[in-house]
Amino acid sequence: MISSRLSALPKYLFASIDEAVSELREKGVDVIDFGVGDPDLPTPPHIVEEMIKAVQNPAYHHYPSYVGMPSFREAVAKWYKKVFGVHLDPEREVIALIGSKEGIAHTPLAFLDPGDISIVPDPSYPVYKNSTILADGVPYSIPLFEDNEFLPEMEKIPRDVREKAKLLFLNYPNNPTTAVADKQFLREVVEFAYEWDILICYDNPYSEIVFDGYKAPSILQVRGAKEIGIEFHSLSKTYNMTGWRIGFAVGCEKTINALGMVKTNIDSGVFEAVQRAGIKALLGPQDCVRENIRVYRERREEMLKLVETLGLEAHIPKATFYVWAKIKDGTSSIDYCKRLLEKYGIVATPGVGFGEYGEGYLRFALTRPLSRIEEAIKRIS
């Protein structure tokens, strides 16, 4: 018999989409997939070359460090100083992750006792809620509304929830809504966390995918945030390394140690050859990141045309590689996605898959070539 924890979990959204797409492709349908946020752009050559060189070195063929190579953690600290102006102690305040998803999923195990609450935005990345359930915690959803720029209204969280909450998950630039947060909002969040003794779990993998002069902050830029927060980052989106499974978390020594204790009992760390490639990504030339942004900006403009052709409504995103589109005719997001798939062979992600308050929206990923977006527009037209 499976555990009650697994019974409480919904079917993972992207797995369901993959199944539907596979079925259509087996029937010979040319499916255009704007569903999962997996970059189609290749990992930059200088990173691949570093990986090849490292794989050939027998020194990296053994069990890696649980917390990450000192040189990788030093690279993270240097990158944070350069990008955000934040000082980190690489030995005590940085930990390597097998992708940021792994670290996010393990965090509730480190900080929640059975019955403790984690505050989870709705809509949001499903792992926040699901990892809370797997840790025997209780997720409490706070809605993100368009008329509040998809920012949570902390003052509306009931007092009894605040008193029992141990974790607060936040993610800006935001997946799926593409919303952004400024430093003033982050300061207010830090004040809230101090008042109620809640750890902020700040998921920041899209900080470098930004447009039109916008610069995404780190929550650690707020005074005092390091002592009450942990920030997750990933090389997946910035450097097109989703399959490499490497990321990191940063925060104060006590918080990083707690996450490290979980990891030492569950995994054996990141393959050190991948860490060597990660060092090259963080400290090497950043032209590749600027080129990614150029490509995504071009695709964003075309995707907004697709949204308009469908009769949907969307704000111009300042960050991420998504477009969050509002359904105007009252159709449910799942039914709309089914119609798109069956009628046009186009995949979008239903907003309700990210939570109750995602209903009425679709997410389109900019992770397919411009020609495929143009083809989608032709099919609809």
Phi, psi and omega in degrees: 000137179282160183288159177294334178299312181294325179296331182279348183277137171286161174297135185296127190308309188289334175295320178296319179296316179303319180297315181296320180294318180299319180298317180292320180295326176296334178273001177091011180281134175278095185271132174258112191258106173253028187274287187276141182278065180246107185306136175276346180289140183286157172298135182304143186303322183294333177284317178299317180298322177295322178296315180301314180297318182291322180299328181282354180266114182301340180298336182262012183268003184256178176304134178276173173294143178296324188261351180113149178300141176307321182292326177291316180294326175294322178296319177300314181298318178295319180296317180297321179294318181290316187279316187247349185072021182260129177271131177232142171276110186297335182281326188245341189240014180224138174222137177281146180233154175276064190084147182296333178303319180299314181295319178298316183292330180275341184300314177301329177295331181279334191235349182254136166262161180307130179092345176293153184257139163245135180271123189235127176296154178220113010279158177196173174304124188300338185295331180301310181289314186293323179291329175296316179297318181294338177266012182064023174269177182241114177283134175244120185274132171247125186287145173251115183252145181299323183288352172247024179057032178057036172254142180288146176262093187298328183293344181270358177285125183301150183300320183293331176289315179302321183291330182262350184284139176246333184230147172229116178270132175221154185207101176219133357306142197265136167251120018258352196280347184069006181296156177236160180234144177262174184294330178297317176299316181296324176298319179295322178295317179297318177299317178300316182296320178295319182297323186249008177056057181241135178277125177276124176255099188259112184265114192231045185283348183256015186299333184262355178262082187229156186228162167057036176085357179287142176234120183280137179273165164262143178294339180288352173287344178278132180304128177087354185292327183299327182281344184234011183215159171229132182247133180256139177220163185217148172273354187301310187275318185293321187242016178057050185238037184302320183282347183282336179057071175214133177204195179198160174235147180226148180172193181287162185304317183298316181292314180296322178297320181296315177296321179297325178296320177295313184298321181295337179265354185238318183232178182241022174087177182272133176312127189293334174296323177293322177297321177300318177296323178297321176299316179297322178297312185289321187255351181278189180299141183256013177303326182298324179292316178297324178291320175304313182298319178300315181295314182293326177296317179297317179292324179303315181298319180289322179295326176295328174293320177299315179300317179295320179299325179282350183081020177266176182229135180211143170281154177285117182289138176272348185199172184073175173245049177230161166234128182256111190247138182266132177277127188259348185261007177085358177294142177293154184295325179292315180296322179295317179295322177299317180296317178301317184289313185287324185273322187240352184069032181246133180255127167231165181261126179292134183300329182295341176293344178262002179138165183306320185275003171274353178300141181094003181228161172232150173247127174250129178268141180269038188253030173228153184301157179305322181298328180285325176294318178298320178297320179298318178298320178298316181300318183287319181295000000 
